[in-house]
Amino acid sequence: MAQSTVDARLRLAKLCKALGHPARLEILRYLAGRDTCTCGDIVGQLPLAQSTVSQHLKVLKDAGLIVGDTQPPRVCYCLNRRAFEELKRAVAAL
């Protein structure tokens, strides 16, 4: 198997793992309806502690599904639409 195929499969697995929690799916749904928002905005929409939301945001950011723009003292989050296009193509190729 070619290295690029292995890399693509590992990337897809990482994206799918990041999507594997209901809270992260809810965060993505919330972000999909906005250009940008802060962790505090997201905390206001979910029945979760700020620290829990921050951890979920980290997982989504590490997977590349969201990006964070630091605007001290806050970080503004938004979807990485390019990553979602990549995800769509990878799933369609299954």
PDB file of N, CA, C and O in Angstrom:
ATOM      1  N   MET A   1       0.846  -1.164   0.000  1.00  0.00           N
ATOM      2  CA  MET A   1       0.000   0.000   0.000  1.00  0.00           C
ATOM      3  C   MET A   1       0.899   1.237   0.000  1.00  0.00           C
ATOM      4  O   MET A   1       1.876   1.294   0.746  1.00  0.00           O
ATOM      5  N   ALA A   2       0.577   2.204  -0.816  1.00  0.00           N
ATOM      6  CA  ALA A   2       1.369   3.420  -0.933  1.00  0.00           C
ATOM      7  C   ALA A   2       1.280   4.238   0.353  1.00  0.00           C
ATOM      8  O   ALA A   2       0.254   4.242   1.033  1.00  0.00           O
ATOM      9  N   GLN A   3       2.368   4.928   0.670  1.00  0.00           N
ATOM     10  CA  GLN A   3       2.415   5.741   1.884  1.00  0.00           C
ATOM     11  C   GLN A   3       1.325   6.803   1.892  1.00  0.00           C
ATOM     12  O   GLN A   3       0.753   7.090   2.943  1.00  0.00           O
ATOM     13  N   SER A   4       1.029   7.390   0.737  1.00  0.00           N
ATOM     14  CA  SER A   4      -0.008   8.426   0.697  1.00  0.00           C
ATOM     15  C   SER A   4      -1.381   7.854   1.052  1.00  0.00           C
ATOM     16  O   SER A   4      -2.203   8.537   1.662  1.00  0.00           O
ATOM     17  N   THR A   5      -1.625   6.603   0.669  1.00  0.00           N
ATOM     18  CA  THR A   5      -2.888   5.952   1.018  1.00  0.00           C
ATOM     19  C   THR A   5      -2.963   5.711   2.521  1.00  0.00           C
ATOM     20  O   THR A   5      -4.004   5.922   3.144  1.00  0.00           O
ATOM     21  N   VAL A   6      -1.852   5.267   3.092  1.00  0.00           N
ATOM     22  CA  VAL A   6      -1.802   5.048   4.539  1.00  0.00           C
ATOM     23  C   VAL A   6      -2.010   6.376   5.270  1.00  0.00           C
ATOM     24  O   VAL A   6      -2.771   6.442   6.236  1.00  0.00           O
ATOM     25  N   ASP A   7      -1.337   7.425   4.814  1.00  0.00           N
ATOM     26  CA  ASP A   7      -1.490   8.737   5.439  1.00  0.00           C
ATOM     27  C   ASP A   7      -2.938   9.230   5.358  1.00  0.00           C
ATOM     28  O   ASP A   7      -3.464   9.781   6.325  1.00  0.00           O
ATOM     29  N   ALA A   8      -3.572   9.032   4.215  1.00  0.00           N
ATOM     30  CA  ALA A   8      -4.960   9.468   4.033  1.00  0.00           C
ATOM     31  C   ALA A   8      -5.888   8.708   4.977  1.00  0.00           C
ATOM     32  O   ALA A   8      -6.818   9.290   5.537  1.00  0.00           O
ATOM     33  N   ARG A   9      -5.645   7.431   5.153  1.00  0.00           N
ATOM     34  CA  ARG A   9      -6.485   6.637   6.052  1.00  0.00           C
ATOM     35  C   ARG A   9      -6.284   7.037   7.511  1.00  0.00           C
ATOM     36  O   ARG A   9      -7.238   7.088   8.287  1.00  0.00           O
ATOM     37  N   LEU A  10      -5.042   7.318   7.872  1.00  0.00           N
ATOM     38  CA  LEU A  10      -4.771   7.769   9.234  1.00  0.00           C
ATOM     39  C   LEU A  10      -5.424   9.126   9.486  1.00  0.00           C
ATOM     40  O   LEU A  10      -5.962   9.367  10.567  1.00  0.00           O
ATOM     41  N   ARG A  11      -5.378   9.999   8.505  1.00  0.00           N
ATOM     42  CA  ARG A  11      -6.017  11.318   8.623  1.00  0.00           C
ATOM     43  C   ARG A  11      -7.531  11.164   8.790  1.00  0.00           C
ATOM     44  O   ARG A  11      -8.133  11.820   9.640  1.00  0.00           O
ATOM     45  N   LEU A  12      -8.143  10.302   7.981  1.00  0.00           N
ATOM     46  CA  LEU A  12      -9.583  10.064   8.092  1.00  0.00           C
ATOM     47  C   LEU A  12      -9.927   9.504   9.466  1.00  0.00           C
ATOM     48  O   LEU A  12     -10.924   9.912  10.063  1.00  0.00           O
ATOM     49  N   ALA A  13      -9.133   8.591   9.971  1.00  0.00           N
ATOM     50  CA  ALA A  13      -9.383   8.018  11.297  1.00  0.00           C
ATOM     51  C   ALA A  13      -9.308   9.093  12.376  1.00  0.00           C
ATOM     52  O   ALA A  13     -10.113   9.089  13.307  1.00  0.00           O
ATOM     53  N   LYS A  14      -8.353  10.011  12.264  1.00  0.00           N
ATOM     54  CA  LYS A  14      -8.230  11.095  13.241  1.00  0.00           C
ATOM     55  C   LYS A  14      -9.447  12.014  13.193  1.00  0.00           C
ATOM     56  O   LYS A  14      -9.958  12.427  14.234  1.00  0.00           O
ATOM     57  N   LEU A  15      -9.909  12.333  11.988  1.00  0.00           N
ATOM     58  CA  LEU A  15     -11.097  13.177  11.856  1.00  0.00           C
ATOM     59  C   LEU A  15     -12.319  12.487  12.442  1.00  0.00           C
ATOM     60  O   LEU A  15     -13.099  13.107  13.165  1.00  0.00           O
ATOM     61  N   CYS A  16     -12.485  11.213  12.133  1.00  0.00           N
ATOM     62  CA  CYS A  16     -13.644  10.468  12.637  1.00  0.00           C
ATOM     63  C   CYS A  16     -13.602  10.333  14.157  1.00  0.00           C
ATOM     64  O   CYS A  16     -14.638  10.412  14.818  1.00  0.00           O
ATOM     65  N   LYS A  17     -12.421  10.132  14.706  1.00  0.00           N
ATOM     66  CA  LYS A  17     -12.296  10.035  16.158  1.00  0.00           C
ATOM     67  C   LYS A  17     -12.720  11.350  16.819  1.00  0.00           C
ATOM     68  O   LYS A  17     -13.391  11.342  17.850  1.00  0.00           O
ATOM     69  N   ALA A  18     -12.326  12.472  16.223  1.00  0.00           N
ATOM     70  CA  ALA A  18     -12.702  13.776  16.764  1.00  0.00           C
ATOM     71  C   ALA A  18     -14.210  13.975  16.705  1.00  0.00           C
ATOM     72  O   ALA A  18     -14.771  14.681  17.543  1.00  0.00           O
ATOM     73  N   LEU A  19     -14.868  13.368  15.735  1.00  0.00           N
ATOM     74  CA  LEU A  19     -16.322  13.481  15.596  1.00  0.00           C
ATOM     75  C   LEU A  19     -17.075  12.493  16.487  1.00  0.00           C
ATOM     76  O   LEU A  19     -18.305  12.499  16.524  1.00  0.00           O
ATOM     77  N   GLY A  20     -16.343  11.657  17.194  1.00  0.00           N
ATOM     78  CA  GLY A  20     -16.943  10.560  17.938  1.00  0.00           C
ATOM     79  C   GLY A  20     -17.511  10.890  19.303  1.00  0.00           C
ATOM     80  O   GLY A  20     -17.691   9.986  20.119  1.00  0.00           O
ATOM     81  N   HIS A  21     -17.797  12.134  19.579  1.00  0.00           N
ATOM     82  CA  HIS A  21     -18.408  12.488  20.860  1.00  0.00           C
ATOM     83  C   HIS A  21     -19.569  13.451  20.606  1.00  0.00           C
ATOM     84  O   HIS A  21     -19.415  14.413  19.853  1.00  0.00           O
ATOM     85  N   PRO A  22     -20.725  13.205  21.221  1.00  0.00           N
ATOM     86  CA  PRO A  22     -21.890  14.062  20.970  1.00  0.00           C
ATOM     87  C   PRO A  22     -21.645  15.546  21.274  1.00  0.00           C
ATOM     88  O   PRO A  22     -22.173  16.408  20.572  1.00  0.00           O
ATOM     89  N   ALA A  23     -20.865  15.850  22.290  1.00  0.00           N
ATOM     90  CA  ALA A  23     -20.603  17.259  22.613  1.00  0.00           C
ATOM     91  C   ALA A  23     -19.809  17.929  21.496  1.00  0.00           C
ATOM     92  O   ALA A  23     -20.055  19.090  21.171  1.00  0.00           O
ATOM     93  N   ARG A  24     -18.862  17.208  20.909  1.00  0.00           N
ATOM     94  CA  ARG A  24     -18.074  17.784  19.815  1.00  0.00           C
ATOM     95  C   ARG A  24     -18.938  17.987  18.577  1.00  0.00           C
ATOM     96  O   ARG A  24     -18.764  18.967  17.853  1.00  0.00           O
ATOM     97  N   LEU A  25     -19.853  17.082  18.332  1.00  0.00           N
ATOM     98  CA  LEU A  25     -20.782  17.269  17.210  1.00  0.00           C
ATOM     99  C   LEU A  25     -21.652  18.498  17.440  1.00  0.00           C
ATOM    100  O   LEU A  25     -21.927  19.251  16.505  1.00  0.00           O
ATOM    101  N   GLU A  26     -22.083  18.702  18.669  1.00  0.00           N
ATOM    102  CA  GLU A  26     -22.902  19.871  18.991  1.00  0.00           C
ATOM    103  C   GLU A  26     -22.102  21.163  18.843  1.00  0.00           C
ATOM    104  O   GLU A  26     -22.627  22.170  18.367  1.00  0.00           O
ATOM    105  N   ILE A  27     -20.849  21.135  19.246  1.00  0.00           N
ATOM    106  CA  ILE A  27     -19.979  22.306  19.070  1.00  0.00           C
ATOM    107  C   ILE A  27     -19.834  22.626  17.587  1.00  0.00           C
ATOM    108  O   ILE A  27     -19.919  23.789  17.193  1.00  0.00           O
ATOM    109  N   LEU A  28     -19.618  21.616  16.773  1.00  0.00           N
ATOM    110  CA  LEU A  28     -19.485  21.838  15.323  1.00  0.00           C
ATOM    111  C   LEU A  28     -20.778  22.371  14.724  1.00  0.00           C
ATOM    112  O   LEU A  28     -20.750  23.249  13.862  1.00  0.00           O
ATOM    113  N   ARG A  29     -21.900  21.848  15.174  1.00  0.00           N
ATOM    114  CA  ARG A  29     -23.186  22.337  14.680  1.00  0.00           C
ATOM    115  C   ARG A  29     -23.357  23.812  15.038  1.00  0.00           C
ATOM    116  O   ARG A  29     -23.804  24.614  14.218  1.00  0.00           O
ATOM    117  N   TYR A  30     -23.004  24.152  16.251  1.00  0.00           N
ATOM    118  CA  TYR A  30     -23.112  25.544  16.699  1.00  0.00           C
ATOM    119  C   TYR A  30     -22.187  26.449  15.870  1.00  0.00           C
ATOM    120  O   TYR A  30     -22.599  27.518  15.420  1.00  0.00           O
ATOM    121  N   LEU A  31     -20.951  26.017  15.677  1.00  0.00           N
ATOM    122  CA  LEU A  31     -20.000  26.824  14.906  1.00  0.00           C
ATOM    123  C   LEU A  31     -20.412  26.952  13.440  1.00  0.00           C
ATOM    124  O   LEU A  31     -20.106  27.954  12.794  1.00  0.00           O
ATOM    125  N   ALA A  32     -21.096  25.955  12.924  1.00  0.00           N
ATOM    126  CA  ALA A  32     -21.508  25.992  11.513  1.00  0.00           C
ATOM    127  C   ALA A  32     -22.455  27.156  11.239  1.00  0.00           C
ATOM    128  O   ALA A  32     -22.537  27.628  10.105  1.00  0.00           O
ATOM    129  N   GLY A  33     -23.155  27.613  12.238  1.00  0.00           N
ATOM    130  CA  GLY A  33     -24.101  28.705  12.063  1.00  0.00           C
ATOM    131  C   GLY A  33     -23.521  30.081  12.346  1.00  0.00           C
ATOM    132  O   GLY A  33     -24.252  31.071  12.375  1.00  0.00           O
ATOM    133  N   ARG A  34     -22.208  30.149  12.556  1.00  0.00           N
ATOM    134  CA  ARG A  34     -21.552  31.410  12.897  1.00  0.00           C
ATOM    135  C   ARG A  34     -20.242  31.571  12.147  1.00  0.00           C
ATOM    136  O   ARG A  34     -19.625  30.599  11.710  1.00  0.00           O
ATOM    137  N   ASP A  35     -19.837  32.818  12.010  1.00  0.00           N
ATOM    138  CA  ASP A  35     -18.522  33.067  11.414  1.00  0.00           C
ATOM    139  C   ASP A  35     -17.422  32.782  12.425  1.00  0.00           C
ATOM    140  O   ASP A  35     -16.380  32.224  12.080  1.00  0.00           O
ATOM    141  N   THR A  36     -17.658  33.167  13.670  1.00  0.00           N
ATOM    142  CA  THR A  36     -16.675  32.971  14.726  1.00  0.00           C
ATOM    143  C   THR A  36     -17.359  33.123  16.084  1.00  0.00           C
ATOM    144  O   THR A  36     -18.383  33.796  16.195  1.00  0.00           O
ATOM    145  N   CYS A  37     -16.793  32.501  17.108  1.00  0.00           N
ATOM    146  CA  CYS A  37     -17.297  32.696  18.464  1.00  0.00           C
ATOM    147  C   CYS A  37     -16.231  32.271  19.464  1.00  0.00           C
ATOM    148  O   CYS A  37     -15.249  31.622  19.105  1.00  0.00           O
ATOM    149  N   THR A  38     -16.435  32.640  20.702  1.00  0.00           N
ATOM    150  CA  THR A  38     -15.473  32.321  21.755  1.00  0.00           C
ATOM    151  C   THR A  38     -15.918  31.073  22.519  1.00  0.00           C
ATOM    152  O   THR A  38     -17.041  30.594  22.359  1.00  0.00           O
ATOM    153  N   CYS A  39     -15.024  30.569  23.341  1.00  0.00           N
ATOM    154  CA  CYS A  39     -15.349  29.422  24.188  1.00  0.00           C
ATOM    155  C   CYS A  39     -16.532  29.761  25.085  1.00  0.00           C
ATOM    156  O   CYS A  39     -17.409  28.924  25.299  1.00  0.00           O
ATOM    157  N   GLY A  40     -16.562  30.975  25.608  1.00  0.00           N
ATOM    158  CA  GLY A  40     -17.673  31.394  26.473  1.00  0.00           C
ATOM    159  C   GLY A  40     -19.013  31.341  25.763  1.00  0.00           C
ATOM    160  O   GLY A  40     -20.024  30.976  26.363  1.00  0.00           O
ATOM    161  N   ASP A  41     -19.023  31.710  24.464  1.00  0.00           N
ATOM    162  CA  ASP A  41     -20.259  31.614  23.683  1.00  0.00           C
ATOM    163  C   ASP A  41     -20.729  30.159  23.613  1.00  0.00           C
ATOM    164  O   ASP A  41     -21.915  29.866  23.765  1.00  0.00           O
ATOM    165  N   ILE A  42     -19.787  29.270  23.385  1.00  0.00           N
ATOM    166  CA  ILE A  42     -20.111  27.843  23.255  1.00  0.00           C
ATOM    167  C   ILE A  42     -20.579  27.281  24.596  1.00  0.00           C
ATOM    168  O   ILE A  42     -21.540  26.514  24.651  1.00  0.00           O
ATOM    169  N   VAL A  43     -19.895  27.666  25.677  1.00  0.00           N
ATOM    170  CA  VAL A  43     -20.286  27.213  27.019  1.00  0.00           C
ATOM    171  C   VAL A  43     -21.728  27.612  27.305  1.00  0.00           C
ATOM    172  O   VAL A  43     -22.463  26.864  27.949  1.00  0.00           O
ATOM    173  N   GLY A  44     -22.135  28.788  26.831  1.00  0.00           N
ATOM    174  CA  GLY A  44     -23.498  29.250  27.046  1.00  0.00           C
ATOM    175  C   GLY A  44     -24.542  28.424  26.318  1.00  0.00           C
ATOM    176  O   GLY A  44     -25.728  28.515  26.635  1.00  0.00           O
ATOM    177  N   GLN A  45     -24.127  27.625  25.354  1.00  0.00           N
ATOM    178  CA  GLN A  45     -25.047  26.807  24.570  1.00  0.00           C
ATOM    179  C   GLN A  45     -25.100  25.345  25.008  1.00  0.00           C
ATOM    180  O   GLN A  45     -25.999  24.606  24.607  1.00  0.00           O
ATOM    181  N   LEU A  46     -24.145  24.935  25.822  1.00  0.00           N
ATOM    182  CA  LEU A  46     -24.052  23.522  26.204  1.00  0.00           C
ATOM    183  C   LEU A  46     -24.156  23.363  27.720  1.00  0.00           C
ATOM    184  O   LEU A  46     -23.758  24.255  28.470  1.00  0.00           O
ATOM    185  N   PRO A  47     -24.685  22.239  28.164  1.00  0.00           N
ATOM    186  CA  PRO A  47     -24.769  21.991  29.604  1.00  0.00           C
ATOM    187  C   PRO A  47     -23.473  21.371  30.137  1.00  0.00           C
ATOM    188  O   PRO A  47     -23.491  20.358  30.837  1.00  0.00           O
ATOM    189  N   LEU A  48     -22.345  22.009  29.786  1.00  0.00           N
ATOM    190  CA  LEU A  48     -21.038  21.488  30.169  1.00  0.00           C
ATOM    191  C   LEU A  48     -20.211  22.588  30.817  1.00  0.00           C
ATOM    192  O   LEU A  48     -20.411  23.772  30.548  1.00  0.00           O
ATOM    193  N   ALA A  49     -19.292  22.186  31.665  1.00  0.00           N
ATOM    194  CA  ALA A  49     -18.383  23.136  32.303  1.00  0.00           C
ATOM    195  C   ALA A  49     -17.430  23.723  31.268  1.00  0.00           C
ATOM    196  O   ALA A  49     -17.158  23.108  30.237  1.00  0.00           O
ATOM    197  N   GLN A  50     -16.932  24.909  31.553  1.00  0.00           N
ATOM    198  CA  GLN A  50     -16.000  25.578  30.648  1.00  0.00           C
ATOM    199  C   GLN A  50     -14.778  24.717  30.384  1.00  0.00           C
ATOM    200  O   GLN A  50     -14.302  24.653  29.251  1.00  0.00           O
ATOM    201  N   SER A  51     -14.265  24.055  31.409  1.00  0.00           N
ATOM    202  CA  SER A  51     -13.071  23.222  31.233  1.00  0.00           C
ATOM    203  C   SER A  51     -13.352  22.042  30.296  1.00  0.00           C
ATOM    204  O   SER A  51     -12.478  21.642  29.527  1.00  0.00           O
ATOM    205  N   THR A  52     -14.548  21.493  30.356  1.00  0.00           N
ATOM    206  CA  THR A  52     -14.935  20.386  29.480  1.00  0.00           C
ATOM    207  C   THR A  52     -15.049  20.865  28.039  1.00  0.00           C
ATOM    208  O   THR A  52     -14.567  20.205  27.119  1.00  0.00           O
ATOM    209  N   VAL A  53     -15.685  22.010  27.845  1.00  0.00           N
ATOM    210  CA  VAL A  53     -15.804  22.573  26.503  1.00  0.00           C
ATOM    211  C   VAL A  53     -14.417  22.870  25.941  1.00  0.00           C
ATOM    212  O   VAL A  53     -14.152  22.594  24.771  1.00  0.00           O
ATOM    213  N   SER A  54     -13.537  23.425  26.759  1.00  0.00           N
ATOM    214  CA  SER A  54     -12.173  23.722  26.309  1.00  0.00           C
ATOM    215  C   SER A  54     -11.455  22.462  25.845  1.00  0.00           C
ATOM    216  O   SER A  54     -10.739  22.483  24.845  1.00  0.00           O
ATOM    217  N   GLN A  55     -11.648  21.365  26.573  1.00  0.00           N
ATOM    218  CA  GLN A  55     -11.008  20.103  26.169  1.00  0.00           C
ATOM    219  C   GLN A  55     -11.565  19.608  24.842  1.00  0.00           C
ATOM    220  O   GLN A  55     -10.806  19.136  23.996  1.00  0.00           O
ATOM    221  N   HIS A  56     -12.867  19.706  24.645  1.00  0.00           N
ATOM    222  CA  HIS A  56     -13.465  19.299  23.376  1.00  0.00           C
ATOM    223  C   HIS A  56     -12.983  20.196  22.228  1.00  0.00           C
ATOM    224  O   HIS A  56     -12.736  19.712  21.124  1.00  0.00           O
ATOM    225  N   LEU A  57     -12.850  21.490  22.489  1.00  0.00           N
ATOM    226  CA  LEU A  57     -12.324  22.402  21.474  1.00  0.00           C
ATOM    227  C   LEU A  57     -10.898  22.023  21.103  1.00  0.00           C
ATOM    228  O   LEU A  57     -10.522  22.101  19.933  1.00  0.00           O
ATOM    229  N   LYS A  58     -10.107  21.617  22.078  1.00  0.00           N
ATOM    230  CA  LYS A  58      -8.726  21.192  21.809  1.00  0.00           C
ATOM    231  C   LYS A  58      -8.699  19.983  20.894  1.00  0.00           C
ATOM    232  O   LYS A  58      -7.907  19.935  19.953  1.00  0.00           O
ATOM    233  N   VAL A  59      -9.553  19.009  21.156  1.00  0.00           N
ATOM    234  CA  VAL A  59      -9.602  17.807  20.306  1.00  0.00           C
ATOM    235  C   VAL A  59      -9.976  18.186  18.879  1.00  0.00           C
ATOM    236  O   VAL A  59      -9.357  17.713  17.925  1.00  0.00           O
ATOM    237  N   LEU A  60     -10.984  19.036  18.732  1.00  0.00           N
ATOM    238  CA  LEU A  60     -11.426  19.458  17.395  1.00  0.00           C
ATOM    239  C   LEU A  60     -10.342  20.266  16.685  1.00  0.00           C
ATOM    240  O   LEU A  60     -10.143  20.121  15.479  1.00  0.00           O
ATOM    241  N   LYS A  61      -9.656  21.102  17.427  1.00  0.00           N
ATOM    242  CA  LYS A  61      -8.578  21.903  16.838  1.00  0.00           C
ATOM    243  C   LYS A  61      -7.399  21.024  16.451  1.00  0.00           C
ATOM    244  O   LYS A  61      -6.833  21.196  15.371  1.00  0.00           O
ATOM    245  N   ASP A  62      -7.015  20.082  17.317  1.00  0.00           N
ATOM    246  CA  ASP A  62      -5.908  19.169  17.008  1.00  0.00           C
ATOM    247  C   ASP A  62      -6.191  18.335  15.768  1.00  0.00           C
ATOM    248  O   ASP A  62      -5.276  17.993  15.019  1.00  0.00           O
ATOM    249  N   ALA A  63      -7.467  18.008  15.553  1.00  0.00           N
ATOM    250  CA  ALA A  63      -7.851  17.239  14.364  1.00  0.00           C
ATOM    251  C   ALA A  63      -7.926  18.135  13.126  1.00  0.00           C
ATOM    252  O   ALA A  63      -8.007  17.642  12.000  1.00  0.00           O
ATOM    253  N   GLY A  64      -7.898  19.440  13.339  1.00  0.00           N
ATOM    254  CA  GLY A  64      -7.959  20.366  12.216  1.00  0.00           C
ATOM    255  C   GLY A  64      -9.360  20.727  11.769  1.00  0.00           C
ATOM    256  O   GLY A  64      -9.534  21.377  10.739  1.00  0.00           O
ATOM    257  N   LEU A  65     -10.368  20.311  12.537  1.00  0.00           N
ATOM    258  CA  LEU A  65     -11.750  20.593  12.148  1.00  0.00           C
ATOM    259  C   LEU A  65     -12.169  22.024  12.469  1.00  0.00           C
ATOM    260  O   LEU A  65     -13.088  22.562  11.850  1.00  0.00           O
ATOM    261  N   ILE A  66     -11.493  22.635  13.437  1.00  0.00           N
ATOM    262  CA  ILE A  66     -11.749  24.035  13.739  1.00  0.00           C
ATOM    263  C   ILE A  66     -10.410  24.758  13.813  1.00  0.00           C
ATOM    264  O   ILE A  66      -9.356  24.137  13.955  1.00  0.00           O
ATOM    265  N   VAL A  67     -10.475  26.063  13.715  1.00  0.00           N
ATOM    266  CA  VAL A  67      -9.286  26.892  13.894  1.00  0.00           C
ATOM    267  C   VAL A  67      -9.602  27.924  14.966  1.00  0.00           C
ATOM    268  O   VAL A  67     -10.751  28.332  15.138  1.00  0.00           O
ATOM    269  N   GLY A  68      -8.572  28.334  15.675  1.00  0.00           N
ATOM    270  CA  GLY A  68      -8.722  29.335  16.713  1.00  0.00           C
ATOM    271  C   GLY A  68      -7.830  30.520  16.428  1.00  0.00           C
ATOM    272  O   GLY A  68      -6.635  30.368  16.174  1.00  0.00           O
ATOM    273  N   ASP A  69      -8.410  31.686  16.469  1.00  0.00           N
ATOM    274  CA  ASP A  69      -7.691  32.931  16.240  1.00  0.00           C
ATOM    275  C   ASP A  69      -7.578  33.651  17.583  1.00  0.00           C
ATOM    276  O   ASP A  69      -8.585  34.043  18.173  1.00  0.00           O
ATOM    277  N   THR A  70      -6.360  33.820  18.053  1.00  0.00           N
ATOM    278  CA  THR A  70      -6.153  34.446  19.344  1.00  0.00           C
ATOM    279  C   THR A  70      -6.324  35.949  19.233  1.00  0.00           C
ATOM    280  O   THR A  70      -5.631  36.626  18.473  1.00  0.00           O
ATOM    281  N   GLN A  71      -7.270  36.449  20.015  1.00  0.00           N
ATOM    282  CA  GLN A  71      -7.516  37.887  20.132  1.00  0.00           C
ATOM    283  C   GLN A  71      -7.591  38.172  21.625  1.00  0.00           C
ATOM    284  O   GLN A  71      -8.674  38.239  22.208  1.00  0.00           O
ATOM    285  N   PRO A  72      -6.400  38.343  22.243  1.00  0.00           N
ATOM    286  CA  PRO A  72      -6.349  38.440  23.705  1.00  0.00           C
ATOM    287  C   PRO A  72      -7.449  39.332  24.272  1.00  0.00           C
ATOM    288  O   PRO A  72      -7.732  40.397  23.724  1.00  0.00           O
ATOM    289  N   PRO A  73      -8.064  38.903  25.363  1.00  0.00           N
ATOM    290  CA  PRO A  73      -7.739  37.709  26.141  1.00  0.00           C
ATOM    291  C   PRO A  73      -8.513  36.474  25.684  1.00  0.00           C
ATOM    292  O   PRO A  73      -8.597  35.501  26.434  1.00  0.00           O
ATOM    293  N   ARG A  74      -9.075  36.483  24.488  1.00  0.00           N
ATOM    294  CA  ARG A  74      -9.922  35.385  24.024  1.00  0.00           C
ATOM    295  C   ARG A  74      -9.330  34.675  22.813  1.00  0.00           C
ATOM    296  O   ARG A  74      -8.421  35.165  22.143  1.00  0.00           O
ATOM    297  N   VAL A  75      -9.891  33.505  22.571  1.00  0.00           N
ATOM    298  CA  VAL A  75      -9.638  32.790  21.328  1.00  0.00           C
ATOM    299  C   VAL A  75     -10.980  32.678  20.614  1.00  0.00           C
ATOM    300  O   VAL A  75     -11.958  32.205  21.192  1.00  0.00           O
ATOM    301  N   CYS A  76     -11.024  33.108  19.373  1.00  0.00           N
ATOM    302  CA  CYS A  76     -12.250  33.018  18.574  1.00  0.00           C
ATOM    303  C   CYS A  76     -12.143  31.791  17.680  1.00  0.00           C
ATOM    304  O   CYS A  76     -11.158  31.623  16.961  1.00  0.00           O
ATOM    305  N   TYR A  77     -13.149  30.941  17.725  1.00  0.00           N
ATOM    306  CA  TYR A  77     -13.138  29.683  16.982  1.00  0.00           C
ATOM    307  C   TYR A  77     -14.068  29.749  15.781  1.00  0.00           C
ATOM    308  O   TYR A  77     -15.086  30.441  15.798  1.00  0.00           O
ATOM    309  N   CYS A  78     -13.698  29.018  14.741  1.00  0.00           N
ATOM    310  CA  CYS A  78     -14.567  28.856  13.580  1.00  0.00           C
ATOM    311  C   CYS A  78     -14.248  27.517  12.925  1.00  0.00           C
ATOM    312  O   CYS A  78     -13.205  26.913  13.175  1.00  0.00           O
ATOM    313  N   LEU A  79     -15.177  27.070  12.077  1.00  0.00           N
ATOM    314  CA  LEU A  79     -14.965  25.816  11.352  1.00  0.00           C
ATOM    315  C   LEU A  79     -13.824  25.971  10.359  1.00  0.00           C
ATOM    316  O   LEU A  79     -13.620  27.043   9.788  1.00  0.00           O
ATOM    317  N   ASN A  80     -13.095  24.899  10.164  1.00  0.00           N
ATOM    318  CA  ASN A  80     -12.111  24.830   9.088  1.00  0.00           C
ATOM    319  C   ASN A  80     -12.833  24.163   7.920  1.00  0.00           C
ATOM    320  O   ASN A  80     -12.853  22.937   7.804  1.00  0.00           O
ATOM    321  N   ARG A  81     -13.408  24.965   7.080  1.00  0.00           N
ATOM    322  CA  ARG A  81     -14.241  24.440   5.988  1.00  0.00           C
ATOM    323  C   ARG A  81     -13.443  23.565   5.028  1.00  0.00           C
ATOM    324  O   ARG A  81     -13.993  22.629   4.446  1.00  0.00           O
ATOM    325  N   ARG A  82     -12.186  23.848   4.858  1.00  0.00           N
ATOM    326  CA  ARG A  82     -11.334  23.018   3.996  1.00  0.00           C
ATOM    327  C   ARG A  82     -11.226  21.598   4.559  1.00  0.00           C
ATOM    328  O   ARG A  82     -11.232  20.625   3.806  1.00  0.00           O
ATOM    329  N   ALA A  83     -11.128  21.486   5.885  1.00  0.00           N
ATOM    330  CA  ALA A  83     -11.060  20.162   6.518  1.00  0.00           C
ATOM    331  C   ALA A  83     -12.357  19.393   6.300  1.00  0.00           C
ATOM    332  O   ALA A  83     -12.329  18.175   6.122  1.00  0.00           O
ATOM    333  N   PHE A  84     -13.496  20.088   6.312  1.00  0.00           N
ATOM    334  CA  PHE A  84     -14.775  19.405   6.084  1.00  0.00           C
ATOM    335  C   PHE A  84     -14.902  18.942   4.638  1.00  0.00           C
ATOM    336  O   PHE A  84     -15.492  17.895   4.371  1.00  0.00           O
ATOM    337  N   GLU A  85     -14.362  19.701   3.722  1.00  0.00           N
ATOM    338  CA  GLU A  85     -14.342  19.259   2.325  1.00  0.00           C
ATOM    339  C   GLU A  85     -13.477  18.015   2.181  1.00  0.00           C
ATOM    340  O   GLU A  85     -13.841  17.070   1.481  1.00  0.00           O
ATOM    341  N   GLU A  86     -12.333  18.025   2.848  1.00  0.00           N
ATOM    342  CA  GLU A  86     -11.448  16.857   2.856  1.00  0.00           C
ATOM    343  C   GLU A  86     -12.162  15.645   3.441  1.00  0.00           C
ATOM    344  O   GLU A  86     -12.061  14.540   2.908  1.00  0.00           O
ATOM    345  N   LEU A  87     -12.877  15.854   4.531  1.00  0.00           N
ATOM    346  CA  LEU A  87     -13.621  14.771   5.164  1.00  0.00           C
ATOM    347  C   LEU A  87     -14.683  14.217   4.246  1.00  0.00           C
ATOM    348  O   LEU A  87     -14.845  13.001   4.147  1.00  0.00           O
ATOM    349  N   LYS A  88     -15.412  15.096   3.570  1.00  0.00           N
ATOM    350  CA  LYS A  88     -16.448  14.638   2.623  1.00  0.00           C
ATOM    351  C   LYS A  88     -15.846  13.770   1.519  1.00  0.00           C
ATOM    352  O   LYS A  88     -16.382  12.713   1.184  1.00  0.00           O
ATOM    353  N   ARG A  89     -14.730  14.229   0.961  1.00  0.00           N
ATOM    354  CA  ARG A  89     -14.084  13.462  -0.115  1.00  0.00           C
ATOM    355  C   ARG A  89     -13.600  12.097   0.387  1.00  0.00           C
ATOM    356  O   ARG A  89     -13.752  11.082  -0.292  1.00  0.00           O
ATOM    357  N   ALA A  90     -13.015  12.094   1.586  1.00  0.00           N
ATOM    358  CA  ALA A  90     -12.472  10.844   2.130  1.00  0.00           C
ATOM    359  C   ALA A  90     -13.587   9.842   2.416  1.00  0.00           C
ATOM    360  O   ALA A  90     -13.441   8.652   2.136  1.00  0.00           O
ATOM    361  N   VAL A  91     -14.695  10.317   2.971  1.00  0.00           N
ATOM    362  CA  VAL A  91     -15.818   9.411   3.253  1.00  0.00           C
ATOM    363  C   VAL A  91     -16.441   8.909   1.951  1.00  0.00           C
ATOM    364  O   VAL A  91     -16.806   7.738   1.846  1.00  0.00           O
ATOM    365  N   ALA A  92     -16.560   9.782   0.973  1.00  0.00           N
ATOM    366  CA  ALA A  92     -17.128   9.376  -0.321  1.00  0.00           C
ATOM    367  C   ALA A  92     -16.253   8.340  -1.006  1.00  0.00           C
ATOM    368  O   ALA A  92     -16.753   7.517  -1.772  1.00  0.00           O
ATOM    369  N   ALA A  93     -14.954   8.371  -0.740  1.00  0.00           N
ATOM    370  CA  ALA A  93     -14.041   7.425  -1.375  1.00  0.00           C
ATOM    371  C   ALA A  93     -14.085   6.039  -0.721  1.00  0.00           C
ATOM    372  O   ALA A  93     -13.530   5.081  -1.259  1.00  0.00           O
ATOM    373  N   LEU A  94     -14.735   5.934   0.423  1.00  0.00           N
ATOM    374  CA  LEU A  94     -14.846   4.613   1.076  1.00  0.00           C
ATOM    375  C   LEU A  94     -15.651   3.734   0.199  1.00  0.00           C
ATOM    376  O   LEU A  94     -15.882   2.572   0.534  1.00  0.00           O
TER     377      LEU A  94
END
